[in-house]
Every structure is written in C-alpha cells, then in structure tokens.
Amino acid sequence: MLRRAATPVLLAALVILFHSKVTLTLEYVWFDHADMVDLEIPRLPFQARELHHGRFPLWGPSPRAGQPLIGQT
C-alpha cells in the first residue's frame, strides 16, 4: 500500500520542485501582460458558458469573425 502511494507522491514532489518559482511564490502570474489579459479573459467565460449549456465551444466569437478555440491557445 505504501509503495503504491509513493510513486504519485514522488511525481508530485518532482513537479513542484521543478516549477518551484511558479508554484511556491507569488512573483509569477499567468495574466501578467496586458495582451494576455485581452486575449484570454474574454475566452474563458465564453468557454465556461458554452460548457454549462451542454455545448462544446468550437469557434470563439471574438472580433474579426472569431477563431477556432483550439487555435487561440
């Protein structure tokens, strides 16, 4: 039992250690640039709204006729 749990715990510890500057400090933020905010913030509520209505969002309703959501990431 202990051996089975050791692998996921070790993997999680390695990921946290490797990304320690991002995961353990407040110095780095995902939305730290104005361009990222303008691109990502409108997309996320649209995706959530579509998923809550039971539809899979394939095409974003952004300016200039939109873009496929897979292409926006």
C-alpha positions in Angstrom: 0.0 0.0 0.0 2.8 2.4 0.9 4.8 1.5 -2.2 1.7 2.2 -4.4 1.2 5.7 -2.9 4.9 6.5 -3.1 5.0 6.9 -6.9 2.3 9.7 -7.2 3.7 11.5 -4.2 7.3 11.4 -5.7 6.0 12.6 -9.0 4.1 15.5 -7.5 7.1 16.4 -5.4 9.3 16.5 -8.5 6.9 18.6 -10.5 6.6 21.1 -7.6 10.3 21.2 -7.1 10.9 21.7 -10.9 8.4 24.5 -11.1 9.0 25.9 -7.6 9.3 29.5 -8.7 5.9 29.4 -10.3 4.1 27.2 -7.7 5.6 28.4 -4.4 5.9 32.2 -5.0 3.6 35.0 -6.0 6.3 36.5 -8.2 5.0 34.9 -11.4 1.4 35.3 -12.6 -0.2 33.8 -15.7 -2.0 37.0 -16.6 0.9 39.4 -16.1 0.8 41.1 -19.5 -1.9 43.3 -20.9 -2.0 41.4 -24.2 -2.6 38.1 -22.4 -5.4 39.7 -20.4 -7.1 41.0 -23.6 -6.8 37.6 -25.3 -7.5 35.1 -22.5 -10.0 36.8 -20.2 -12.9 37.0 -22.8 -12.2 33.4 -24.0 -12.5 31.8 -20.6 -16.0 33.0 -19.7 -17.3 32.1 -23.2 -15.9 28.5 -22.9 -17.4 28.1 -19.4 -20.8 29.5 -20.5 -20.9 27.1 -23.5 -19.9 24.1 -21.4 -22.5 24.9 -18.8 -25.2 24.9 -21.6 -24.0 21.5 -22.7 -22.4 22.7 -25.9 -18.7 22.2 -26.9 -17.2 25.6 -27.9 -15.5 25.1 -31.2 -15.4 28.7 -32.5 -14.8 31.8 -30.4 -17.0 34.9 -31.1 -14.1 37.3 -31.0 -13.6 40.3 -33.3 -12.8 39.7 -37.0 -15.1 36.7 -37.4 -13.6 34.8 -34.5 -11.1 32.0 -34.4 -11.2 28.3 -33.5 -10.7 27.9 -29.8 -8.0 25.3 -30.2 -6.1 27.9 -32.3 -6.3 30.6 -29.6 -4.3 28.6 -27.1 
